Structure formats: C-alpha cells, structure tokens
C-alpha cells in the first residue's frame, strides 16, 4: 500500500487522498510550500540499468496515479533537472522516494562542464548519450508487460549509450531512430515506443547479433573494469569514437557517407576499429595505411583529405565541437610522416613546422629541378626503391630531408667536361676518375651517359679534394724526386687514377701537399715509389706471364695460347686471373698452384728426354712410333708438350 506522509495532515481514507490528488491536478499553481514531504512508502527502488525518467514514471503511477510529467510538476522538479540529474533533482527525489542519492545517480548522467557529462566516475562528451535518438529493444519492452515489471515499460540507461547497439539478453540489434521532435528527448518509453503489436512485428524481423568487443568494453569500463591501456588512457567516448570512425572508413572506404550507415554497419565498424586502437599508435598506423592504400587504388590523390577522406574531415573540421582525444595527434603524426604536408599548414588545429615527406611533384616545385630528372634520380638512388626510372611516380612519397639533399646535389653539380676546370686536371683524367669510381655521377648507373644525372655533385668534388690533400704532408715546395700526380703518371707509366687510388688508400710511403690553389696538382708523389708499389700490387695477384714463361720454359706467346685453349677434357691448359688498370688495360696473373698443376700434368719433350737419360731426337721418335701426339702443334707453341697420362 502506498501513501504520502505529509506533516500537518491526519491519516485519510483512499477516497480522500484521491480527491486531494484531483484537486492538485485542477489547480497546478497552488502553493505546496507549507508541506514538508517525508517520503513515499513503500520505497520503490530503480531496476538495474533503469533510466531516471523510467523510474520517475513508475514512482508517479504507483504512488499517485499521475503521469510522470504531472508528478514532477507537482513535486516542483523540471524534466530537464531529471534528465541532467541536477543536484537539486537528486536530493529532492531521494527525500521523496527514500531511495539513496547513490542509487539515483546510477540511473543517468550528470553535467561535468561544457558539453561534458559524468557517470560512475567517468567523464565523456555529451554526444556519447543519444539524446536525439530513440533507442530500445522491442523484446525487452514486451517482456516488461509481465507481472515482474508490473506492466510498466522500463527504459534502460545502456540503450542511451551511442556504442551500445544490441541487446545481450535477446541477442538482437536494438531499434534506433531519430527523435520526432525535442519533446522525445525525455525518452518516456510509454510515449516514444510503439504499440505492443508493432513491438512484436519488430521482434519478428530483428537481426540476430552478438555483443561487439566495443560494446563489451564500454559496458565494462562504466562498471569499473580495466581494458586495453591505449583505450583506458583516454576518455571513454574518445576511445569509442576513434574505434568507430577509423573502422567505418576502413570497412566502407575513405569517402563513404556515414549518414547512410545502418546500426549494424556501425557495430561492425566499431569492432574493426577497436582491434587497431587497442594496439595503440602502431595499430592505428597500420589501419590508416590500409585506408590510404584503398583510397589511392581508387585513383584518389590530392593530399591528406583525398587519401584519408572522412577521417581527415572528422578531425580537421570537428563539426561536433567535441574533443576527439589522442587519436587527433596520432593521425596528425601519421599524415606528416607519410604525406607531403607543407610547413605552415594548419593541421587539426596546430601548425606544421617541418615537412617530413615529399612527392616528386612537391620536391620539383621546391627545388626547381624537372620532375622527370628528379623521378629518375630518386629511383636510381633508392629513395623510391623498386620504381622504374622511366615511369613517373606521382603518388609515392619519400623522406623530405633526403629528397631535398638529392635535389641540392643535382642543382649544385658539375658536368664531367667541366671537372678539369674545377679540379685543375685534364678531361681524360677526370673521365678516368669517374669511370673507376673515384668520383661518382649523380645517377651512378651505366645507362646514364648524358644530362644532369651524369654530373658530379660539387660536394663530392670538394670532399675528394679534401681527402686527397689530407693524405699528404704539407710542404712549401715539392721535395727532391717528387712530382705532381699527373707528371708522376708519365714517369712511372702508371695511370693517374691508379696513383690517386694508391694515395687515398695510404699505400705510398711519400706524399706531400703544396699550395691549396693548385687543387689536384697540389699533391706530390715519388714516381719510383709509384712504380714499385704498382708492380707489387700486380705481383700480389699472382705470377706474371713472364714469370710463368721462365718457370715452364716456354715463350710468352705459348703462355697466351695455353691460357685460351682447352685440353680434350674441356679444361683450360692454364687458368689465369685478370687485373685491369685505370686505363682499362688488362693484365693476366697466374697462381703459383696453377703453374705447379700444369707442370704435373704436362711435360716438354726436352724435359722428358732428360728424365730418361736419352737425347731429345730419340725420345721424339719413340713417342711418334707409339702414336703419342703433343697437346698442340709445334708451330703454335714453338715446342712439343705432352700429357703425362698418355705416356
């Protein structure tokens, strides 16, 4: 039994109380200030997850027979105070109903600042609560008609949370529609939900679903559960919105119209996005790369907005005026790290101070170097790895510092024909140093024979001169027997480029450095040292043809023939290695072991005769009678040589 205990009024019959209620309804302006409400009995506590509006409606019907609106007006509580759970409303309702303020606060949110709400210690943006939508589970409202709920339709607080889109009790998607007007913001289920018959029809066609990871996260966090660190570190609405926005543009494309998406599609998007957001910046970067890749496949490329579409517009224009949270900084870093954003650009409310990425086109505009030249250089130098030098890379980006450094090298370079003036050498020497890799062309590729990329960067020329001069001991004038590198080349008969390589490698015992203005000719060497070291270099690779000729006892021409001809088993008679000097002259060298192998396998007629203690003519006749032929004709080798295994 319910009654109002009002100080100053004796206990009255049920009819008298009803007449009093009707009198109040007919004259709402009547003052009740002289009455002090104790509380209504019995205490009618809120159901778990019940909204304040739903609970107030049940209290009104049970205790007074009034509608929720009339009851609140009677008790001098505005509907807005109930929706906002103002301190006044919470205190007033607690005194009226006997329900603790803590229980009442569990029924809804309170204001926590400009466009901010709070619930159970969590603070979030006002759009996290779907005030502009009517949301319910038709099956739950039908179940409320049972005696358990006393026939009252119960509004659930969880239905008002934007990421909550399915009913875990019935395993179906919730019904969500836009409000018909401001009056529906109060969300009295008796007013906003349809008839029981329509609810039954909605249940019949409801799509089955399971609770998404994002919905479970939101529900758990509002109850105090711990989730992924990357999401718990931000406001709950920021984490949820980041999951949904990233997921929707990953699933449906960067330029999809989100206003056309169904509740099911939003639910799917939240799950996809949460998988990335829960991993922090690394997971978000990977998802953003997938969005960009899909957008560029669709031939869209015009900067960050074209590549990221709705993700960019959401954070750049922020029409909701809600703080998106850490996702803004992560996406901003991604754009700067992957896309050509000019310094001075205002990106997500902050000015970009330094460019990190270029395209061929943006670098061309900054440097003044033609796009085709840049494209070829970028591919050949590996800044656009895997590209085709002949195909223009319009979309790919590369490190801005590396690209600008390359452009600087191109614009500050010298053609090979002008290197002699730069270094104070002749054209042949310049060409030989380029050919032998002492000086590198901008595009160090054999196919490049002309154009800007065949130039040598001035920085490389300056670096070469500095290294070349550092190898010597500074002197006022060249010492006895010393000569500049060009003169020493003529004396020692060693190419200039080879001498330069010896100087840079520190292989010469005497190197002097004169006046800096002499540049290339400022380095002096001893021609005799050059000759000796060069010969030692060759000797280090093996025996010379002359050495082999002396050891075997055959003419030099015979050694050359043995090097290029093969025995009946298909093997060369003598295997040689090659040494090429700076002029391109090839020298042949023979390993000592190779010469020993030849001597073990083959023998000259003279040596064979000596081994048997007979004269050469007699040994020759014996071999001829036995049908044993030499490995090559006498007129070729100027000697008869036989295989030992044939003897």
C-alpha positions in Angstrom: 0.0 0.0 0.0 1.3 3.5 -0.9 0.6 6.7 0.8 2.1 10.2 1.2 3.2 11.1 4.8 2.7 14.9 4.8 3.3 16.8 8.0 0.2 18.6 9.2 -2.3 16.2 7.6 -4.0 13.4 9.6 -4.3 9.9 8.0 -7.1 9.9 5.5 -9.0 7.3 3.6 -8.2 6.3 0.0 -11.1 8.3 -1.4 -10.0 11.4 0.4 -6.4 11.0 -0.9 -7.8 10.6 -4.4 -9.9 13.8 -4.1 -6.8 15.7 -2.9 -4.8 14.5 -6.0 -7.6 15.6 -8.4 -7.8 19.0 -6.7 -4.0 19.3 -7.2 -4.3 18.4 -10.9 -7.0 21.0 -11.5 -5.0 23.8 -9.9 -1.3 23.2 -10.5 -0.5 26.8 -9.4 -1.5 26.1 -5.9 1.4 26.5 -3.5 2.7 23.4 -1.6 5.5 25.3 0.2 3.9 24.8 3.6 4.0 21.0 3.2 7.2 19.1 4.1 7.4 15.7 2.2 9.0 13.0 4.3 9.0 10.1 1.7 6.7 7.8 0.0 6.1 4.3 1.2 6.8 1.6 0.3 10.2 2.5 -1.2 10.2 1.9 -4.9 13.8 1.4 -6.0 15.1 1.7 -9.6 15.7 -1.5 -11.5 19.2 -2.3 -12.6 20.1 -0.2 -15.6 16.8 1.8 -15.4 16.8 5.4 -16.5 15.8 8.2 -14.2 12.8 9.0 -16.4 11.6 5.5 -16.4 11.9 5.2 -12.6 10.2 8.5 -12.0 7.3 7.4 -14.2 6.9 4.2 -12.3 7.0 6.1 -9.0 4.4 8.5 -10.2 2.0 5.8 -11.4 2.4 3.6 -8.4 2.2 6.3 -5.7 -0.1 9.0 -7.2 -1.7 7.6 -10.4 -0.3 10.7 -12.1 1.7 10.8 -15.3 5.4 11.3 -14.9 5.2 14.9 -16.2 2.4 15.8 -13.8 4.1 14.1 -10.9 7.3 16.0 -11.5 5.4 19.3 -11.8 3.6 18.6 -8.6 6.9 17.9 -6.8 8.4 21.1 -8.3 11.1 19.2 -10.3 11.6 20.0 -14.0 12.0 17.4 -16.7 15.4 18.9 -17.6 16.5 18.5 -14.0 15.6 14.8 -14.2 17.4 14.3 -17.5 20.5 16.1 -16.2 20.2 14.6 -12.7 20.9 18.1 -11.2 22.0 18.1 -7.6 18.6 19.6 -6.7 16.7 16.9 -8.5 18.8 14.1 -6.9 18.4 15.5 -3.4 14.6 16.1 -3.9 13.9 12.7 -5.4 15.9 11.0 -2.7 13.8 12.7 0.0 10.6 12.0 -1.8 11.2 8.3 -2.5 13.5 7.2 0.2 16.0 5.9 -2.4 19.6 6.9 -1.8 21.3 9.5 -3.9 23.9 6.9 -5.0 21.2 4.7 -6.4 19.6 7.5 -8.2 22.9 8.6 -9.8 23.2 5.1 -11.2 20.1 5.9 -13.4 21.7 8.5 -15.6 24.4 11.1 -16.2 25.2 14.5 -14.7 26.7 17.6 -16.3 30.5 17.9 -15.8 31.3 21.0 -17.7 30.7 22.5 -21.2 29.4 19.6 -23.4 30.6 17.1 -20.8 28.8 14.5 -18.7 29.8 12.2 -16.0 28.7 8.7 -14.9 30.2 6.5 -12.2 33.4 8.5 -12.2 33.8 8.5 -16.0 33.7 11.8 -17.9 32.7 11.9 -21.5 31.3 14.2 -24.2 27.6 14.9 -24.3 27.2 13.1 -27.8 28.1 9.9 -26.1 24.5 9.9 -24.9 22.0 9.6 -27.8 19.5 12.3 -26.7 18.5 12.9 -30.2 17.5 9.3 -30.9 15.0 6.9 -29.5 16.6 3.5 -28.8 15.0 0.4 -27.3 14.9 -3.4 -27.5 11.4 -4.4 -28.6 11.7 -7.8 -26.9 12.7 -6.2 -23.6 9.7 -3.8 -23.7 7.4 -6.7 -24.4 8.9 -8.6 -21.5 8.2 -5.6 -19.3 4.5 -6.3 -19.7 4.8 -9.3 -17.4 4.0 -9.2 -13.8 7.7 -9.0 -13.0 7.8 -5.4 -14.2 4.2 -4.7 -13.1 3.2 -3.9 -16.7 5.5 -0.8 -16.8 7.7 -0.2 -19.8 11.2 0.2 -18.5 13.8 2.5 -20.2 17.3 1.2 -20.0 20.3 3.6 -19.4 22.6 1.4 -21.5 20.3 2.0 -24.6 21.2 5.7 -24.5 25.0 4.9 -24.9 26.0 5.6 -28.5 28.2 2.4 -29.0 25.5 0.1 -27.5 23.6 -1.3 -30.4 22.5 -4.8 -29.5 20.6 -6.5 -26.7 22.7 -9.0 -24.9 19.6 -10.6 -23.3 17.8 -11.3 -26.5 20.7 -11.4 -29.0 19.2 -8.9 -31.4 20.0 -5.4 -32.6 18.3 -2.6 -30.9 15.8 -0.4 -32.7 17.2 3.1 -33.1 15.6 6.1 -34.9 15.8 9.8 -34.8 13.5 11.6 -32.4 10.4 13.1 -34.0 11.0 16.3 -32.0 12.5 17.8 -28.9 9.7 16.5 -26.8 11.0 12.9 -27.3 14.3 13.7 -25.6 12.6 12.8 -22.3 12.5 9.2 -23.5 9.5 8.0 -21.7 9.0 4.6 -23.3 5.3 4.8 -22.9 5.4 7.8 -25.2 8.3 7.1 -27.7 7.9 3.3 -28.2 5.2 1.9 -30.5 2.3 -0.4 -29.5 2.8 -4.0 -28.3 1.7 -5.2 -31.7 4.4 -3.1 -33.5 7.0 -4.3 -31.0 6.1 -7.9 -31.8 6.4 -7.2 -35.5 9.9 -5.6 -34.9 11.0 -8.6 -32.9 9.9 -10.9 -35.7 12.2 -9.2 -38.2 15.0 -8.3 -35.8 18.5 -9.3 -36.9 20.4 -11.7 -34.6 23.7 -10.4 -33.3 26.3 -11.0 -30.6 27.8 -8.3 -28.4 30.6 -6.5 -30.1 34.0 -6.1 -28.4 33.5 -2.3 -28.3 30.1 -2.6 -26.6 31.6 -5.0 -24.0 34.4 -2.6 -23.4 32.1 0.4 -22.9 29.8 -1.5 -20.6 32.7 -2.9 -18.6 34.5 0.3 -18.3 31.4 2.2 -17.0 31.3 -0.5 -14.3 34.9 0.0 -13.4 36.5 -2.8 -15.4 40.1 -2.4 -16.9 40.6 -2.5 -20.6 43.4 -2.0 -23.1 45.9 0.6 -22.0 45.7 2.6 -25.2 41.9 3.0 -24.7 41.8 3.4 -21.0 44.3 6.3 -21.2 41.6 8.5 -22.9 38.0 9.4 -22.2 35.6 6.5 -22.9 33.7 8.5 -25.6 37.0 9.4 -27.3 38.2 5.8 -27.4 34.8 4.5 -28.7 34.5 7.2 -31.3 38.1 6.6 -32.5 37.2 2.9 -32.9 34.0 3.6 -34.9 35.4 6.4 -37.2 38.5 4.5 -38.1 36.6 1.3 -38.5 33.9 2.7 -40.7 36.3 4.3 -43.2 38.5 1.2 -43.2 35.5 -1.1 -44.0 33.5 1.1 -46.3 36.2 3.3 -47.8 37.7 6.7 -47.0 34.9 8.6 -48.8 31.8 6.8 -47.6 28.8 8.8 -46.5 28.4 7.8 -42.8 24.8 9.3 -42.7 23.6 6.3 -44.7 25.1 3.6 -42.5 22.9 1.2 -40.6 23.2 0.4 -36.9 24.6 -3.0 -38.0 27.3 -1.3 -40.1 28.3 1.0 -37.3 28.6 -2.0 -35.0 30.8 -3.9 -37.4 33.0 -0.8 -37.9 33.5 -0.4 -34.1 34.8 -3.9 -33.9 37.3 -3.4 -36.7 38.5 -0.1 -35.3 38.9 -1.4 -31.8 41.3 -4.1 -33.0 43.6 -1.3 -34.2 43.0 1.3 -31.4 43.6 -1.2 -28.7 47.1 -1.7 -30.0 48.0 2.0 -29.7 49.7 4.1 -32.3 51.2 1.1 -34.1 47.8 -0.5 -34.7 46.3 2.8 -35.8 49.1 3.5 -38.2 48.6 0.1 -39.9 44.8 0.7 -40.2 45.4 4.2 -41.7 47.9 2.8 -44.2 45.1 0.4 -45.3 42.7 3.2 -45.7 45.2 5.2 -47.8 46.1 2.2 -49.9 42.4 1.6 -50.7 41.8 5.2 -51.5 44.8 5.5 -53.8 43.8 2.3 -55.7 40.6 4.2 -56.5 42.7 6.8 -58.2 42.1 9.4 -55.5 45.2 11.5 -54.6 45.1 15.1 -53.7 46.7 15.3 -50.3 45.6 14.1 -46.8 41.9 14.8 -47.3 41.8 12.8 -50.5 43.8 9.9 -49.0 42.1 9.7 -45.7 38.7 11.2 -46.6 36.3 11.2 -43.7 39.0 10.5 -41.1 40.7 13.8 -42.1 37.4 15.8 -42.3 36.3 14.5 -38.9 39.5 15.7 -37.2 40.2 18.8 -39.3 36.7 20.4 -39.2 35.3 18.9 -36.0 31.7 19.9 -36.6 30.6 18.2 -33.3 32.9 20.5 -31.3 33.8 17.5 -29.2 37.5 16.9 -28.3 38.5 13.7 -30.3 41.3 13.0 -27.9 44.7 11.4 -28.5 43.5 10.0 -31.9 44.0 13.5 -33.3 47.7 13.5 -32.5 48.2 10.0 -33.8 46.5 10.7 -37.2 48.3 14.1 -37.4 51.7 12.3 -36.9 50.7 9.7 -39.5 49.9 12.4 -42.1 53.1 14.3 -41.5 55.1 11.0 -41.5 53.5 9.7 -44.8 52.2 12.6 -46.8 53.7 15.8 -48.4 52.4 18.5 -45.9 53.9 21.9 -46.4 55.3 23.8 -43.4 52.8 26.4 -42.2 49.8 24.2 -42.9 47.2 24.2 -40.1 46.5 20.5 -39.5 44.0 19.6 -36.8 44.3 22.9 -35.1 48.1 23.0 -35.0 50.6 24.5 -37.5 53.0 22.1 -39.2 56.5 23.4 -38.6 58.6 21.0 -40.7 58.0 18.9 -43.8 58.8 15.2 -43.4 57.7 13.8 -46.8 57.8 14.9 -50.4 56.4 13.6 -53.7 58.3 14.1 -57.0 55.9 17.0 -57.8 56.3 18.8 -54.5 60.1 18.4 -54.5 60.2 19.7 -58.1 58.3 22.8 -57.0 60.6 23.5 -54.1 63.9 22.7 -55.9 63.2 23.8 -59.5 64.6 20.5 -60.8 62.5 19.0 -63.6 60.1 16.2 -62.4 61.5 13.6 -64.9 65.0 14.3 -63.8 64.1 14.0 -60.1 62.0 10.9 -60.6 64.9 9.1 -62.3 67.4 10.3 -59.7 65.1 9.2 -56.8 64.6 5.7 -58.3 68.3 5.2 -59.1 69.4 6.4 -55.6 66.9 4.1 -53.9 64.7 6.9 -52.3 61.9 5.4 -54.5 63.0 1.9 -54.1 61.7 -0.6 -56.6 60.5 2.0 -59.0 61.1 2.3 -62.8 63.3 5.3 -63.7 61.3 5.7 -66.9 57.8 5.7 -65.2 56.7 8.8 -63.3 55.9 8.1 -59.6 53.1 10.6 -58.9 51.8 9.2 -55.6 54.7 7.7 -53.6 56.4 9.8 -51.0 59.9 9.8 -49.7 61.9 11.4 -46.8 61.9 15.1 -47.3 65.4 15.7 -46.0 66.9 13.0 -48.2 65.0 14.3 -51.2 66.0 17.9 -50.7 69.6 16.8 -50.2 69.5 15.0 -53.5 67.9 18.0 -55.2 70.6 20.2 -53.8 73.3 17.8 -55.2 71.6 18.0 -58.6 71.4 21.8 -58.7 74.9 22.1 -57.3 76.8 19.8 -59.6 79.4 20.0 -62.4 79.3 18.3 -65.8 82.3 15.9 -66.4 83.6 18.1 -69.2 83.9 21.0 -66.7 85.6 18.9 -63.9 89.1 19.8 -65.3 88.4 23.5 -64.5 87.0 22.6 -61.1 89.9 20.2 -60.1 92.8 21.6 -62.2 93.3 18.4 -64.2 92.6 17.4 -67.8 89.5 15.9 -69.3 90.9 12.4 -69.8 92.0 12.2 -66.1 88.5 13.4 -65.0 86.8 10.8 -67.1 89.1 8.1 -65.8 88.4 9.0 -62.2 84.6 8.9 -62.9 85.0 5.6 -64.7 86.9 4.0 -61.9 84.5 5.2 -59.1 86.8 7.7 -57.5 84.2 10.3 -58.5 80.6 9.2 -58.7 78.0 10.6 -61.1 74.7 11.8 -59.5 73.0 8.8 -61.1 75.7 6.2 -60.8 74.2 3.9 -63.5 75.9 2.8 -66.7 72.8 3.7 -68.7 73.3 7.4 -67.8 75.5 8.9 -70.5 74.2 12.5 -70.5 72.0 15.0 -68.8 72.1 16.4 -65.3 72.4 12.9 -63.7 75.7 12.4 -65.4 77.1 15.3 -63.5 79.2 15.0 -60.3 78.0 16.8 -57.2 80.2 19.8 -56.2 80.0 18.4 -52.6 81.6 15.2 -53.8 84.3 17.1 -55.7 85.1 19.2 -52.6 85.2 16.1 -50.4 87.5 14.3 -52.9 90.0 17.2 -52.9 89.9 17.4 -49.1 90.6 13.6 -48.7 93.2 13.7 -51.4 95.1 16.6 -49.8 94.8 15.1 -46.3 96.8 12.1 -47.4 100.0 14.3 -47.7 102.4 16.2 -45.6 102.1 19.9 -46.1 105.3 21.5 -47.7 106.2 24.8 -49.2 107.5 23.2 -52.4 107.9 19.6 -53.7 110.9 17.7 -52.4 113.6 16.0 -54.4 112.3 13.4 -56.7 108.7 14.4 -56.1 106.2 15.3 -58.8 102.6 16.1 -59.1 100.3 13.1 -59.8 100.0 13.9 -63.5 103.7 14.2 -64.1 104.4 11.1 -61.9 102.0 9.1 -64.1 104.1 9.9 -67.2 107.3 9.0 -65.5 106.1 5.7 -63.8 103.9 4.7 -66.7 101.0 4.2 -64.2 97.5 5.7 -64.9 96.7 8.8 -62.9 93.5 7.2 -61.5 95.6 4.3 -60.1 98.0 6.7 -58.4 95.1 8.6 -56.9 93.7 5.3 -55.6 97.1 4.5 -54.0 97.2 7.9 -52.4 93.7 7.7 -50.9 94.4 4.2 -49.7 97.6 5.3 -47.9 99.7 2.8 -49.9 102.5 5.3 -50.9 105.3 6.0 -48.4 105.9 9.6 -49.5 103.1 12.0 -50.2 103.4 15.8 -50.0 100.8 18.6 -50.3 101.5 22.0 -51.7 99.5 25.2 -52.2 95.8 24.7 -51.9 95.0 26.8 -55.1 96.8 24.1 -57.1 94.0 21.8 -56.2 94.5 18.4 -58.0 98.2 19.3 -58.8 98.9 20.2 -55.2 99.6 16.6 -54.2 103.1 15.3 -54.9 104.3 11.7 -55.1 107.6 9.9 -55.8 107.3 8.2 -59.3 109.7 5.5 -58.3 107.6 4.7 -55.2 104.5 4.6 -57.5 106.2 2.2 -59.9 107.4 -0.2 -57.2 104.0 -0.2 -55.3 102.1 -0.8 -58.6 104.3 -3.7 -59.6 103.9 -5.1 -56.1 100.1 -4.7 -56.5 100.2 -6.8 -59.6 102.5 -9.4 -58.1 100.2 -9.8 -55.2 97.6 -11.3 -57.5 100.0 -14.0 -58.8 102.8 -14.7 -61.3 103.1 -12.6 -64.4 103.2 -14.2 -67.9 106.9 -13.5 -68.0 107.4 -15.3 -64.6 105.4 -18.3 -65.9 107.4 -18.3 -69.2 110.6 -18.5 -67.3 109.3 -21.3 -64.9 107.9 -23.5 -67.6 110.5 -22.8 -70.3 108.0 -21.7 -73.0 107.8 -18.5 -75.0 105.4 -15.7 -73.9 103.2 -16.4 -77.0 102.9 -20.1 -75.8 101.7 -18.9 -72.4 98.9 -16.8 -74.0 97.9 -19.8 -76.2 97.8 -22.2 -73.2 95.6 -19.5 -71.4 92.9 -19.5 -74.1 92.9 -23.1 -75.3 91.4 -26.2 -73.7 92.6 -29.8 -73.3 90.5 -32.8 -74.6 88.8 -32.9 -71.2 87.4 -29.4 -71.7 89.6 -27.7 -69.2 91.9 -24.7 -69.9 95.6 -25.6 -70.1 96.3 -22.7 -67.8 93.8 -20.7 -65.7 94.6 -17.0 -65.3 93.1 -14.1 -63.2 92.9 -10.6 -64.6 93.9 -7.1 -63.3 92.6 -4.0 -65.0 94.3 -0.7 -64.5 92.6 2.7 -64.7 93.2 3.0 -68.5 91.3 -0.3 -69.0 94.5 -2.3 -69.7 94.1 -5.9 -68.7 96.9 -7.9 -67.2 96.9 -11.6 -66.6 98.2 -13.3 -63.5 98.7 -16.9 -62.7 98.6 -18.5 -59.3 101.7 -20.5 -58.3 99.5 -23.6 -57.6 98.1 -23.3 -61.2 101.6 -23.4 -62.7 102.5 -26.4 -60.5 99.4 -28.2 -61.6 100.3 -27.6 -65.3 103.9 -29.0 -64.7 102.5 -32.1 -63.0 100.0 -32.8 -65.8 102.2 -31.9 -68.9 105.8 -32.2 -69.8 108.1 -30.8 -72.6 109.9 -33.2 -74.9 113.3 -31.9 -73.8 112.4 -32.4 -70.1 111.0 -35.9 -70.8 114.2 -36.9 -72.7 116.3 -35.7 -69.8 114.3 -37.7 -67.3 115.0 -40.9 -69.3 118.7 -40.0 -70.0 118.3 -40.0 -73.8 118.6 -37.4 -76.4 115.6 -35.4 -77.5 115.5 -36.8 -81.0 115.4 -40.4 -79.8 112.6 -39.6 -77.3 110.7 -37.9 -80.1 111.0 -41.0 -82.4 109.8 -43.3 -79.6 106.7 -41.2 -78.9 105.9 -41.0 -82.6 106.2 -44.8 -83.1 103.9 -45.2 -80.1 101.3 -42.9 -81.6 101.5 -40.3 -78.8 100.8 -36.8 -80.1 101.6 -33.4 -78.4 98.8 -31.3 -76.9 99.3 -28.6 -79.6 101.2 -28.3 -82.9 104.9 -27.4 -82.7 104.5 -24.3 -84.8 101.9 -22.9 -82.3 103.9 -23.4 -79.1 107.3 -23.5 -80.7 107.8 -26.6 -78.5 106.4 -30.1 -78.1 104.4 -30.7 -74.9 102.8 -34.0 -74.0 100.3 -35.2 -71.4 101.9 -37.4 -68.8 99.0 -39.7 -68.7 99.4 -40.5 -72.4 103.0 -41.7 -71.8 
